[in-house]
Amino acid sequence: MKQEEIISKINEFLIEEFEVEETKISPEAPLKETLELDSLDYVDLVVILEGNFGIKVKQEDFTGIITFQNLYDYVIGKSQQTIVN
């Protein structure tokens, strides 16, 4: 899957699952504030990422994800590792 496809897929499920306007999603926007995430929402987000991309998300990895770009980079990196392994 290409980077653009991954980003598009992430944005689609964020819009649907967290009922956020597409215009509010931009690479530099803060993930937590934009999606109004609480701790349970983070669990939902991890489950969605793992289910949609076949990756394993570690809690300690997720603490460094501040912006949407951080999220995109993380998923793209993990997806590439999955292909290699």
C-alpha positions in Angstrom: 0.0 0.0 0.0 1.4 3.4 -1.0 1.8 6.2 1.5 -1.0 8.3 0.0 -3.3 5.3 0.3 -2.4 4.8 4.0 -3.0 8.4 4.8 -6.3 8.4 3.0 -7.4 5.3 4.8 -6.4 6.7 8.2 -8.3 9.9 7.5 -11.4 8.1 6.4 -11.7 6.0 9.5 -10.8 9.0 11.8 -13.6 11.0 10.2 -16.1 8.1 10.6 -15.1 6.8 14.0 -14.4 10.1 15.8 -16.9 12.2 13.9 -14.4 14.9 13.0 -14.7 17.3 10.1 -12.2 16.5 7.3 -11.1 20.1 7.2 -9.8 19.8 10.7 -7.4 17.0 9.8 -4.0 18.3 8.6 -0.5 16.9 9.1 0.5 19.5 11.7 -2.7 19.4 13.7 -2.6 18.0 17.2 -4.2 14.5 17.2 -5.5 14.5 20.8 -7.1 17.9 20.7 -8.5 17.7 17.1 -10.2 14.3 17.8 -11.0 15.1 21.4 -9.4 11.8 22.5 -9.7 10.4 26.0 -8.0 7.3 27.2 -10.8 5.0 25.9 -10.6 6.7 22.5 -6.9 5.9 22.4 -7.7 2.2 22.9 -10.3 2.4 20.1 -7.8 4.1 17.8 -5.2 1.4 18.5 -7.7 -1.4 17.8 -8.7 0.3 14.5 -5.1 0.7 13.4 -4.2 -2.9 14.2 -7.3 -4.2 12.4 -7.0 -2.0 9.3 -3.3 -2.2 8.8 -2.3 -5.6 10.4 0.2 -3.9 12.7 0.9 -4.3 16.4 0.8 -1.0 18.3 2.8 -0.7 21.5 1.7 1.7 24.1 5.1 3.2 24.5 5.3 3.8 20.8 2.0 5.7 20.8 3.1 8.2 23.4 5.3 10.0 20.8 2.4 10.5 18.4 1.4 14.1 18.8 0.3 15.2 15.3 -1.5 13.6 12.5 1.8 13.5 10.6 3.3 11.5 13.6 0.5 9.0 13.2 0.9 8.7 9.5 4.6 8.2 9.8 4.2 5.6 12.5 1.6 3.6 10.6 3.6 3.8 7.3 6.8 2.7 9.2 5.0 -0.2 10.9 3.4 -1.3 7.6 6.7 -1.4 5.9 8.2 -3.5 8.8 5.3 -5.9 8.4 6.0 -6.3 4.7 9.8 -6.9 5.4 9.1 -9.4 8.2 
